[in-house]
Amino acid sequence: MPPQPDLPDPAHHDVDSMLSRKFGREVANYFSGSPLNRVSFLRADHGFISKALVHPSTSFLLFNDLSPLAKDPTKLAYATHNDIRSLIGENPFEKEEAEMIKEYNSSITLPLVLFLGLDERNKEGFEHGIYSGCPLFAVDVTPKGTLEKEATGVIEAMKAKGLQFVEGRMHMTLNAPEAAIYAQARALLDWNARNPFCGGCGQPTLSVNAGTKRVCPPTDFASLPTAQGGATSVEAKPRERAACATRKGISNLSFPRTDPTVIMAVVSHDAKRVLLGRQRRWPPHWYSTLAGFCEPAESVEEAVRREVWEESGVLLGRVVIHSTQPWPYPANLMIGAIGQALPDGEKIHLEHDPELEDAKWVEMDEIREALRIGTSGLGDAPGEEYKEGGLRLPPQTAIANQLLQAVTGGFMGESPKI
């Protein structure tokens, strides 16, 4: 099994408080704990963003088809403005948003540049009012459209330096602070890539607000035979585009989405066993906690009870939220919970939803041992002490592992709260 990265420290974990004494120390999961101050309110500040991009202390995290630039699978690598000038130009934020919308030409591929935040671990260098730190941006260098040649050149230049774009669906060997930075960048890049067209009218959209919003411009210099693109010529004057609801009033059609997902450790009524399930595609003996999406007009607690009943037939009473985990594949927020079965609700039957191949109640001691020697990613081997046929569980980088640690260790405190 590959070495597992450390988890981020909880915020202000060394500060005593009434809440910590009452509910225990906050749990920080992998992909959280970013060292960046996002200063999200400054993304639309043209003076701030245009100065930050060209400052000497600024770094750029590059992605090729969602694969991040890295020194090795545990540490990201960063480019300078000079490294990517041929792709993004001197300053893609030189013009204000209103001017960019007015000059929109959908036949030209614009570089996708995202502002991630200020790294306040180093206060030297860039300053804007009361805010200081090293600016960090993410840039999509995937070769495409009219920027294919320039993007390919940047990729080859980075490889010539001995760096690599680490491929793979999940990058869960990065050190904790950089995992959080990667998660933010990947989620936003993926959202931009999935939304090149307007959800209201189907016409091409433009990335604004430093990569965190997409607008449907009212005009376009490109001549489009269809609403979906395919420009064959450029007009001397911008043409009016079809009307779109997103240009009127308040709309959430052009903002990044986050999909709330519940994941829960379910304990028996006597608190001596935990409910685990497995899917057919998982390795032999590999089990995890149950999970599923929240539905519209449904509370987290209701979603936990519904998903557990649908997947296993088990009926829950009390549900408590434990912690959360950003999951950028593509845009989930995993809401970790602990639920307890009703006295007469522990019978398992899988007739409702065919998602699970198996579900079973497992004794606490067996789970404790599996957490010690049997954890791994889905594609990785377990630890050296693991014996074939034993229970296997997710690694500590997964919130499922943290939920199981909680219920087998007393639930967020020195003394059991269940």
N, C-alpha and C positions, 0 to 999 in steps of 0.2 A: 504494500500500500504506500503511495507517495506520502511524503511528510505533510502533515496538516498545518495550515497557517494558524497563528494565534487569532483569537477573536478580539474585536475592539473593546476598549474599556468603556463601561457605562459613563454617561455624562455625570460629572461631579460626584463620582463614586466615593470620594473621601470626605464629603460634606454630610454631617449629621442633620437629619430632618425628621419631622413628625411622620411624613409619609413613608420614609425608609424604615422607621421603627415599626410602623403599622403593617406595611405590605412587603417589606424586604427590599433588597437592593435591586435597582433597575437592571434588566437584562438587555444587553446589546448583542444583536445577531450579526453575522457576516453580511457584508454589503451595506451595513449602516456604519455610523461613526466617521463620517467624512471630515477631514481636517480643513475643508474649505468653508469659508463664509460665502454663501451664494449671493448675498446682497441682491436678491431678486428684483427689488424695487429700482435698481440702477440699470437693469437691462435695456430699458427704454430711454435711458439718459444718453443722448447722442455724444455729449462731451466726454462722459466717462468711458463709454465703450470704445469710442474711436481712439482715445488716448491709451487705454489699457492694451489694445491690440498691438500697438507698435512700441510699447515700452521695452527697454533692454532686459528687464527682469521677467518678461512674459515667456511662458512655455506653452507648447502645443502638443496635445496627445492625438496621435494620428490613428485612424481606423481604415482598414481596407476590407470592405465587405464585412464589417462589424468585428473584424479581428484586430486587436490592439497592437500597437508597436511596443515591443518589449526587449529588454536585454536577455531575459530568460523567463520561463513560466511563472516566476515568483516576483518579478520586478519590472514595472513599466519603463519605457524609454520616452524621452520627450524631445521634440524638435524645436528649433528656433525660428523666428520670423524669416530669417534669411533662407532657411531650408525649404520653406514652402512658398516663398514670394512668387515663384514662377506659376504656382497654381492659384493662389488667392489674390495676387496683385499686391500693391503697396498697402492698401487698407480697404477691405470690402465694406467697412462701416463708415467710410468717409462721407457718404451721403445720408441725409436723414431719411427716416422711414417714409414720410410723405413723398419725397422725391423719388425714392426707389419704386414706390407703387405707381407713381405717375409715369415713370420711364419703363415700366415692366414690358419685357419681351420674352415670351415663353419659348421662343425658338433658341434662346441662348441658355446654356447650362451655367448656373451660378454656383460658385463654391459654397458648400455648406459648412459654416463656421459657428460653433456654439460657445457661448461664454459659460464656464462652469462655476467660477467663483474666485475669491482671493485666498491664497494660502497665507494665513496669518501667523504661521510658524516662523515666517521670515518677514518682519515688518520693514526691512530696509528696501528702499527703491521707490516703488510706485505709491503715490498718495493721491487721494481725491477727497478733498474736504477732511472729514474726521476718519475716513477709511484708508487703510494701508495694508499692503501685503503684495505677494507676487501673483499677478493674474494668470489664470490657467484657462486655455481654450481647448476645444476638441474640434478636429477637422476631418471630414470624410474625404479620403483620397482614393476612393473606389473609382477606377477608370470608367467614365461614362459620358455620353453626350458630347458636347463641343469641348469638354475639358479632358477627354480621354488621354491625349498625348501628354499633357502637363501632369496629370495625375500619375501616369505610368512612370514619368521621369522622376517624380518625388519618391515613389516606391523603390525604384532601382537605386536611387541615391542613398536611401536609408539602409537598404540591404548591403550596399557597398561599404557601409560603416560597421558591418558585422551585427546589425540589429535584425530583428525578425518580427513579422506579423504573426502572432501566435494564433493558430487556427483552433477550432473546436467550438462546440455550442456553449459550453460552460467553462469559465476561467476561474476555478475555485482553488487555485494554488497561489494566487497573488497575496502579498502581505495585506493585512487588514485595512490600513488607510488607503492604499491604492485600489483595493477591491471596491471600496465605496466610491472612489473617483471614477473608476471604470464603469460601475453600475449606472451612475448618473449619466455619463456620456453615452453609453451603449443604448440606454432606454430612449434618450432623446434622438439619437441618430436613427434608431430603428423606427421611431414614430414619424420622423420626417420622411424617411424612405417609404413608409407605408401610406403616406398621405400626400402624394404629388398632385392629387385632384381634389376639388372641393366636395365635401359631403353633402352640400346643399344643391349644387347645380352641375357637378361633374367637370367643371373647367379647371385648368391648371392653377395651382396656388403658388404663392411666394413666401419663403421663410423670412420672418422678421422677428423683432424683439430678441435679438441675439440667439436665434434658433429655437425659441420656446413658444412661438406662435406662427401660424400660417394664415395668410389672408388671401381672399379672392379679389384681385384687383378689378376695378370697373372697366379698365381699358387694356389693350394689348397691341403692341407694335407688330406682333406676328400675325400673319394671315393664316387662320385656322379653318380648314374645310369642315372640321367636326369639333364639337365641344371638347373632346378628349385629346386633342393635339394633332400632330401630323403637319406642322407648319411647312409650307413650301416656299414662302416668300415673306419679306418684311415690308410693312407699309411705311410710307413717308410720314403719315400721321397715325396716331393710335386710334384703333377702331373701338367702338363701344361693344362691350361684351353683354351677353344675356343677363337679365336681372337675377340677383341671388339674395336669398333671405339672410345670409350671413353678413350682408353689408348694412342691414337695418337693425337698430336696437341692439340688445345684448344677446350674444350667441355663444354657445360652448362648442360649436362645430370645429373650430380651428385651434383648440388648445390640446396639449398632450393628455392622453388618457391614462388613468391608473385603474387597474381592475382589482377590486378587493376580493381576496380569497381567504377562506377560513381553513385552518389546519388545527387539529385538536388531538390532544392526548385524552383518551376516555378511560376513566378508572371505574372499577366495579363498585357496587354499592358498599361493600365492606372495605374498599380501598386497598385490597390485596392483589389485584390483578389489573392489567392494562389491555385494552382492545387494540390489536394490530391487524393490518390487512396487507395484501399483496396483489399486484397486477401480474398478468400472464407473462409480460415481456421482461420482468425482473429476473435477476439471477436466482438460482435455487436457494431457498432458506432466507431470502432477503425480504424483510417486512418493514413497514413504516406506519406512521399514524395516518388517519383518514383526513381527507381534504376535499375542498370543492369551492366553487364560486358563489359569492353572494348574489342574490337576485334582486331586481328592483323592488323597492318598498319592503325590504326585509332587514331586520336588525341582525347584528353579528350573532347574537345569542340564538335567534331563530334559525339562522343559516347553519350554525353548528348542529342544532338538534335535527334539522331537516336532512342535512347531508349524512349524518351518522345513521339515521333511520333508513334513508334511501339505500345506502351502500351496505349496511350490515343488519338492519332490522332492530338494532338496539335502541331503546328509548332513554333519553336523558332527562335529568332534572336540572340541577344547578349548573350553570356555565359561568366560568370566570376567565376574563382575558388575561393572558400571561405576558406576551411581548409581541413585537411585530418585526417583519423582515422584508426589506425591499428585494424584489426578485425580478431582475431586468430581462426576463425571457417570456414575452417581450416587455410586459408592463404591469407586473403583479405587485400588490402589497399583501404579503402573507400575514394574516392576523392570527397569531397563535393563541389558542384557548385550551383550557382544561375543563372537561365536563365529567359529571358523575352519573352513572346509570341509575335508573329507578329500581326499587327493590324487585319488582316483577317485570323489568324491562331488559334483562340481560340475555335473553335467548337470541342467538344469531341465526338469521336466515338471509340468503342472498338472492331471493326471488325478485326483489323490487328492481334493482339496477345491476346490470351485468358487468359493471366496471371492474369489480374485484374477482379474482380467481379464488381467493380464500380470505377468511377473517377468523381470528381466534383470540381467546383470552389467554394472556401469558402472565405467569407469576412474576412478582417484582424482582426476586433474586435472579431469575433467568435473564431479565432485561438488564439488571446491573452488570451481570457478567458479559453480556453481549456488548454493552456500552464500553466495557473495558478492553475486550479483545476482538470484537466482531464488527466494528464499524468500517465503512468504506463507501466511496462513490459507487454508482451503479456499474461502472466499467472497470473498477479497480479490485484488486485482491484484498482480502481482510488481513489483519495483523498476523504476525508470526505465531502467536500462541493459539490462534483460532484452530479448532478441530472440525473437520468436515462433518456436516450435518447439524452444526450448532446454529443458533439464531444469528442472523446478520441484520444490521441496522444502518441508517444513514450516518454520515460523518458529522463532526461538530460544526461544520460550516452550514449545515441545514438546520432550520428551526425545529424540525421534527426531533432532532437529537436533543436540542435544548429543552423541549417539552418533556421528553422522556427523562432527562436528567432531573428536571424539576419534580416530577411525580415520584421518582424513585429516591430522591434526595430530600424530600420534605416540603416541596413546593415553595420555593423562594424564601426560605428562612431556616434558622437553626432548628426550629421545632415544626413538625408537620402541621399544616393548616387544613388538611382534608380530614 
